[in-house]
Amino acid sequence: MASIDTIADRSTGSAVAGKAYFETSTNKFIVYNGSSWVEIDSDGTGAVFSNQYSVSLDGTNDYLELASTINIPDGPRTISAWVNFSDVSGTFNTILGATAGSGYRGLHWSPSNGYIYFYGVDQTGRYKNYTGSITTNTWYHLMVVDTDSGASGNFKIYVNGTDIGIPAPSANTTAPLAMEFDFIGKGGSSNNFPGLIDEVAIWNSDQSANLSEIRDTSGANPVPGNLSLMSSQPLHWWRMGENDSGSTVTDQGSGGVDANFANATSFSTTVPS
């Protein structure tokens, strides 16, 4: 039987590919595969969680098309995604977008001015300026939460685990009610996302109390959490390569809406780590 070494945390020491370690700071068994860590939970569940892939988009015509339109009704809901910009000069870079209407519908982040936009099927929406630095080749965790129903809309937007303040309403002063999504990484006909997208998840509930499970900070750096261990499972969860093959990303949530590559979309081994 191979020995298991002890390591203070995964940022220290010299890891050997294929060797197992017990991490004292998190009480987890971890294995180094040569490029990243694979966690083996030591809570008795025997669950193994690994994040090895993201999806790479060129910002021009790459995107993922959902197998069917996702309808998210008015009411509590949460969207979580990890993004990494290859270009920070654009506006309305789409994380989740819709076919009908203008390119505004969906969830967008404009690194050129910092604004995060969240628009519904009727073009009503909320937006908030993120004043932190946005640079290329850097992972950011974005989570948007609608905490209740109705046109007043109480929203929270978190960037890297920090609530950046109450989003302002769009010009008609109402919040997005029903929402639809047809794409990942593309708006209606434009606003394609430039860079990497990973671990996109949607809940039809308020998950703000579970941020620490969605964004795992137990290791040296924040990484995507194992959503399969949450008491509230995501309705949709695209892991962007885990358990996938070919040009299809499987929906590992309960909704079962897979996403298919368009144009030169590809998997990447660059992930939050």
BELZI-V131589 format. One record per residue. N is the residue number from 1. RES is the residue in one small letter. PSI is psi in whole degrees, -180 to 180 (NA if undefined). D_CENTER is the distance of its C-alpha to the mean C-alpha in Angstrom with 2 decimals. Layout:
BEGIN
n=N res=RES psi=PSI d_center=D_CENTER
n=N res=RES psi=PSI d_center=D_CENTER
END
This chain:
BEGIN
n=1 res=m psi=133 d_center=38.02
n=2 res=a psi=147 d_center=35.86
n=3 res=s psi=157 d_center=35.71
n=4 res=i psi=118 d_center=32.68
n=5 res=d psi=160 d_center=32.59
n=6 res=t psi=137 d_center=31.38
n=7 res=i psi=139 d_center=29.00
n=8 res=a psi=-53 d_center=28.32
n=9 res=d psi=165 d_center=24.69
n=10 res=r psi=-8 d_center=22.95
n=11 res=s psi=-7 d_center=23.48
n=12 res=t psi=160 d_center=27.24
n=13 res=g psi=176 d_center=29.76
n=14 res=s psi=108 d_center=29.98
n=15 res=a psi=145 d_center=27.91
n=16 res=v psi=129 d_center=29.58
n=17 res=a psi=131 d_center=27.80
n=18 res=g psi=-3 d_center=28.19
n=19 res=k psi=144 d_center=29.46
n=20 res=a psi=145 d_center=28.36
n=21 res=y psi=154 d_center=28.06
n=22 res=f psi=120 d_center=28.00
n=23 res=e psi=115 d_center=25.92
n=24 res=t psi=-28 d_center=27.95
n=25 res=s psi=-23 d_center=25.42
n=26 res=t psi=-6 d_center=23.05
n=27 res=n psi=42 d_center=25.64
n=28 res=k psi=148 d_center=23.66
n=29 res=f psi=133 d_center=25.01
n=30 res=i psi=148 d_center=23.18
n=31 res=v psi=134 d_center=24.11
n=32 res=y psi=123 d_center=23.77
n=33 res=n psi=8 d_center=23.48
n=34 res=g psi=-22 d_center=24.58
n=35 res=s psi=-23 d_center=21.32
n=36 res=s psi=173 d_center=18.94
n=37 res=w psi=143 d_center=19.31
n=38 res=v psi=123 d_center=19.17
n=39 res=e psi=142 d_center=19.37
n=40 res=i psi=107 d_center=21.89
n=41 res=d psi=136 d_center=21.80
n=42 res=s psi=30 d_center=25.29
n=43 res=d psi=10 d_center=25.24
n=44 res=g psi=-9 d_center=27.34
n=45 res=t psi=-23 d_center=24.76
n=46 res=g psi=11 d_center=24.87
n=47 res=a psi=140 d_center=21.19
n=48 res=v psi=131 d_center=19.78
n=49 res=f psi=129 d_center=16.13
n=50 res=s psi=138 d_center=15.21
n=51 res=n psi=104 d_center=12.32
n=52 res=q psi=-13 d_center=14.27
n=53 res=y psi=152 d_center=12.55
n=54 res=s psi=-178 d_center=10.07
n=55 res=v psi=135 d_center=11.16
n=56 res=s psi=128 d_center=13.51
n=57 res=l psi=140 d_center=14.52
n=58 res=d psi=-6 d_center=17.78
n=59 res=g psi=-3 d_center=17.33
n=60 res=t psi=-62 d_center=20.50
n=61 res=n psi=11 d_center=20.34
n=62 res=d psi=142 d_center=17.53
n=63 res=y psi=175 d_center=14.99
n=64 res=l psi=133 d_center=14.11
n=65 res=e psi=127 d_center=16.29
n=66 res=l psi=146 d_center=15.75
n=67 res=a psi=-27 d_center=18.89
n=68 res=s psi=158 d_center=19.62
n=69 res=t psi=133 d_center=18.70
n=70 res=i psi=127 d_center=16.47
n=71 res=n psi=121 d_center=18.28
n=72 res=i psi=107 d_center=16.87
n=73 res=p psi=167 d_center=20.07
n=74 res=d psi=146 d_center=20.91
n=75 res=g psi=-180 d_center=20.43
n=76 res=p psi=137 d_center=17.98
n=77 res=r psi=158 d_center=14.34
n=78 res=t psi=138 d_center=10.86
n=79 res=i psi=131 d_center=7.54
n=80 res=s psi=138 d_center=4.38
n=81 res=a psi=149 d_center=1.42
n=82 res=w psi=128 d_center=3.68
n=83 res=v psi=151 d_center=6.67
n=84 res=n psi=110 d_center=10.28
n=85 res=f psi=134 d_center=13.13
n=86 res=s psi=-13 d_center=16.28
n=87 res=d psi=129 d_center=18.13
n=88 res=v psi=22 d_center=18.16
n=89 res=s psi=-12 d_center=21.08
n=90 res=g psi=171 d_center=19.60
n=91 res=t psi=155 d_center=18.95
n=92 res=f psi=41 d_center=16.75
n=93 res=n psi=120 d_center=14.22
n=94 res=t psi=130 d_center=12.41
n=95 res=i psi=-49 d_center=8.78
n=96 res=l psi=130 d_center=10.30
n=97 res=g psi=172 d_center=14.11
n=98 res=a psi=156 d_center=17.35
n=99 res=t psi=-53 d_center=20.64
n=100 res=a psi=157 d_center=23.22
n=101 res=g psi=-169 d_center=24.14
n=102 res=s psi=175 d_center=23.23
n=103 res=g psi=-2 d_center=20.10
n=104 res=y psi=-26 d_center=19.15
n=105 res=r psi=129 d_center=17.88
n=106 res=g psi=-154 d_center=14.16
n=107 res=l psi=124 d_center=11.44
n=108 res=h psi=155 d_center=12.38
n=109 res=w psi=124 d_center=12.58
n=110 res=s psi=101 d_center=15.98
n=111 res=p psi=-21 d_center=16.36
n=112 res=s psi=-30 d_center=20.11
n=113 res=n psi=-2 d_center=20.63
n=114 res=g psi=-6 d_center=17.51
n=115 res=y psi=136 d_center=17.18
n=116 res=i psi=125 d_center=14.11
n=117 res=y psi=143 d_center=15.30
n=118 res=f psi=103 d_center=14.75
n=119 res=y psi=144 d_center=17.47
n=120 res=g psi=-174 d_center=18.96
n=121 res=v psi=-24 d_center=21.31
n=122 res=d psi=15 d_center=24.26
n=123 res=q psi=5 d_center=22.80
n=124 res=t psi=151 d_center=22.82
n=125 res=g psi=-178 d_center=20.00
n=126 res=r psi=153 d_center=18.93
n=127 res=y psi=154 d_center=18.13
n=128 res=k psi=138 d_center=18.01
n=129 res=n psi=121 d_center=18.86
n=130 res=y psi=119 d_center=16.96
n=131 res=t psi=-2 d_center=19.95
n=132 res=g psi=171 d_center=18.55
n=133 res=s psi=142 d_center=18.79
n=134 res=i psi=113 d_center=16.41
n=135 res=t psi=163 d_center=17.44
n=136 res=t psi=159 d_center=16.84
n=137 res=n psi=36 d_center=15.70
n=138 res=t psi=133 d_center=13.77
n=139 res=w psi=136 d_center=10.26
n=140 res=y psi=138 d_center=8.85
n=141 res=h psi=124 d_center=6.50
n=142 res=l psi=130 d_center=6.61
n=143 res=m psi=124 d_center=7.58
n=144 res=v psi=130 d_center=10.30
n=145 res=v psi=126 d_center=12.95
n=146 res=d psi=115 d_center=16.12
n=147 res=t psi=-13 d_center=18.53
n=148 res=d psi=-172 d_center=21.41
n=149 res=s psi=169 d_center=22.98
n=150 res=g psi=165 d_center=25.34
n=151 res=a psi=-19 d_center=25.75
n=152 res=s psi=-40 d_center=25.71
n=153 res=g psi=101 d_center=22.07
n=154 res=n psi=114 d_center=21.05
n=155 res=f psi=153 d_center=17.61
n=156 res=k psi=139 d_center=15.66
n=157 res=i psi=124 d_center=13.12
n=158 res=y psi=133 d_center=11.77
n=159 res=v psi=121 d_center=11.09
n=160 res=n psi=40 d_center=11.10
n=161 res=g psi=-2 d_center=12.41
n=162 res=t psi=129 d_center=15.11
n=163 res=d psi=116 d_center=16.05
n=164 res=i psi=8 d_center=17.15
n=165 res=g psi=172 d_center=19.61
n=166 res=i psi=123 d_center=20.51
n=167 res=p psi=144 d_center=19.40
n=168 res=a psi=149 d_center=22.51
n=169 res=p psi=160 d_center=23.36
n=170 res=s psi=179 d_center=24.02
n=171 res=a psi=-31 d_center=27.69
n=172 res=n psi=9 d_center=28.63
n=173 res=t psi=15 d_center=27.49
n=174 res=t psi=162 d_center=25.59
n=175 res=a psi=158 d_center=22.04
n=176 res=p psi=133 d_center=20.16
n=177 res=l psi=-105 d_center=21.53
n=178 res=a psi=147 d_center=20.55
n=179 res=m psi=149 d_center=17.53
n=180 res=e psi=145 d_center=17.22
n=181 res=f psi=135 d_center=14.75
n=182 res=d psi=-19 d_center=16.16
n=183 res=f psi=156 d_center=13.94
n=184 res=i psi=123 d_center=10.64
n=185 res=g psi=13 d_center=11.51
n=186 res=k psi=144 d_center=14.81
n=187 res=g psi=-160 d_center=16.80
n=188 res=g psi=-51 d_center=20.07
n=189 res=s psi=6 d_center=22.00
n=190 res=s psi=-156 d_center=20.48
n=191 res=n psi=40 d_center=17.88
n=192 res=n psi=147 d_center=16.12
n=193 res=f psi=133 d_center=13.24
n=194 res=p psi=111 d_center=14.78
n=195 res=g psi=-144 d_center=13.10
n=196 res=l psi=142 d_center=10.30
n=197 res=i psi=139 d_center=6.84
n=198 res=d psi=150 d_center=5.32
n=199 res=e psi=63 d_center=4.27
n=200 res=v psi=128 d_center=3.57
n=201 res=a psi=147 d_center=6.02
n=202 res=i psi=133 d_center=9.01
n=203 res=w psi=147 d_center=12.04
n=204 res=n psi=50 d_center=15.41
n=205 res=s psi=164 d_center=16.13
n=206 res=d psi=114 d_center=15.72
n=207 res=q psi=19 d_center=13.56
n=208 res=s psi=-30 d_center=14.35
n=209 res=a psi=-13 d_center=16.86
n=210 res=n psi=23 d_center=14.48
n=211 res=l psi=-38 d_center=12.21
n=212 res=s psi=-20 d_center=13.92
n=213 res=e psi=-34 d_center=13.03
n=214 res=i psi=-37 d_center=9.27
n=215 res=r psi=99 d_center=9.60
n=216 res=d psi=118 d_center=12.62
n=217 res=t psi=20 d_center=15.22
n=218 res=s psi=-19 d_center=18.10
n=219 res=g psi=-162 d_center=18.44
n=220 res=a psi=-35 d_center=19.41
n=221 res=n psi=150 d_center=15.98
n=222 res=p psi=138 d_center=12.76
n=223 res=v psi=165 d_center=10.58
n=224 res=p psi=138 d_center=8.09
n=225 res=g psi=166 d_center=10.49
n=226 res=n psi=96 d_center=12.32
n=227 res=l psi=-18 d_center=11.46
n=228 res=s psi=-15 d_center=14.65
n=229 res=l psi=-5 d_center=16.72
n=230 res=m psi=149 d_center=15.76
n=231 res=s psi=-28 d_center=18.63
n=232 res=s psi=103 d_center=16.53
n=233 res=q psi=145 d_center=14.77
n=234 res=p psi=147 d_center=11.91
n=235 res=l psi=-40 d_center=13.57
n=236 res=h psi=142 d_center=11.13
n=237 res=w psi=106 d_center=8.83
n=238 res=w psi=112 d_center=8.43
n=239 res=r psi=-7 d_center=8.54
n=240 res=m psi=44 d_center=9.70
n=241 res=g psi=-32 d_center=13.10
n=242 res=e psi=128 d_center=13.90
n=243 res=n psi=23 d_center=16.86
n=244 res=d psi=162 d_center=16.83
n=245 res=s psi=162 d_center=19.70
n=246 res=g psi=-129 d_center=21.10
n=247 res=s psi=27 d_center=19.04
n=248 res=t psi=133 d_center=17.26
n=249 res=v psi=119 d_center=13.81
n=250 res=t psi=142 d_center=14.64
n=251 res=d psi=110 d_center=13.13
n=252 res=q psi=11 d_center=13.38
n=253 res=g psi=-172 d_center=13.34
n=254 res=s psi=-14 d_center=16.73
n=255 res=g psi=-30 d_center=16.52
n=256 res=g psi=35 d_center=17.14
n=257 res=v psi=103 d_center=16.10
n=258 res=d psi=165 d_center=15.54
n=259 res=a psi=137 d_center=14.43
n=260 res=n psi=139 d_center=17.03
n=261 res=f psi=142 d_center=17.24
n=262 res=a psi=138 d_center=19.31
n=263 res=n psi=-129 d_center=21.58
n=264 res=a psi=18 d_center=20.74
n=265 res=t psi=140 d_center=17.07
n=266 res=s psi=164 d_center=16.84
n=267 res=f psi=151 d_center=15.12
n=268 res=s psi=151 d_center=14.95
n=269 res=t psi=10 d_center=15.64
n=270 res=t psi=117 d_center=14.12
n=271 res=v psi=164 d_center=11.27
n=272 res=p psi=129 d_center=10.56
n=273 res=s psi=NA d_center=13.94
END
